[in-house]
């Protein structure tokens, strides 16, 4: 096929792709040379790191073979810049995350209403996945975690095949993905429907840490990671470390073994600089936890929040029970979601 014929055949390529200007691939070297100019230039690409392949690997090799780079072109990795752009969600993205979150809320409510001694962790896992798939999600946003007893203290436990016994607490870190956008929710519940005094004590400390983080949040100032004055992880750690003791009288901070949150979006752990101030439009988790292997007692409470255009935190998981009493009420079938 000659070029005029090919051009006529693909005359609608702009309307199909949505791009105003579309060129044949063999024009790319000349176009790139025009854009970069004759002097020094910087080109931002998906730069492979440490000999790892990336989406740009073949293209970069092809451009080098065609001598398409000016002599003083420097290559830079575009991924950090894209990661920061991804932190800020538009209204359409928020709608998709809300859908994933609402479907996942239904999954957690179903789990709370079915848990009892004698079940297997996989029974809970199966019902939760069924619920968020039934409510429109296409797949789990990550490997579901349902851990009872000693398994509740394992951060990324994913076997989901242990028995649920009386006296256990069950950590359920489960959420779905809708139209490629993730949610991320964790709740902790007692197998018998009622927390023991010790379980309630630890639960209330974790909930207090979460509330302290939400109260301390300041738009464009608070950061997720680190131990600096503006760190939300530090807020959670300080609260946990100053409330309650382990069986040996030691502070509980040593049992909070992860950061307080992460960004959520196209990936459940969405990229973004967690040491930079959290901006308007960001969606992130608030998930303090205490994990005491000696007591086979793990508690995590994880909500997903959004910073709206006014700089206020909006809890996308507000409809779920939060307090120990609300968890028990949900398990008894008498919980009334907040309006």
Secondary structure, DSSP 8 states (H G I E B T S, - for coil): --HHHHHHHTTTHHHHH--S----GGGHHHHHHHHH-SS-EEEEE----TT---TTHHHHHHHHHTT-S-TTEEEEE-HHHHHHHHHS--HHHHHHHHHHHHHHHHHHHHHHHH--TT-BHHHHHHHHHHHHHHTT--EESS--EEEEGGGGG-TT------B--TT-EEEEE--EEETTEE---EEEEETTSS--HHHHHHHHHHHHHHHHHHHH--TTT-BSSSSSTTBHHHHHHHHHHTS-B-TTS-BGGGG--S-S--B-SSSSS----TTS---TT-EEEE--EEEEGGGTEEEE-BEEEEE-TTS-EEETTTTS--SHHHHHHHHHT------
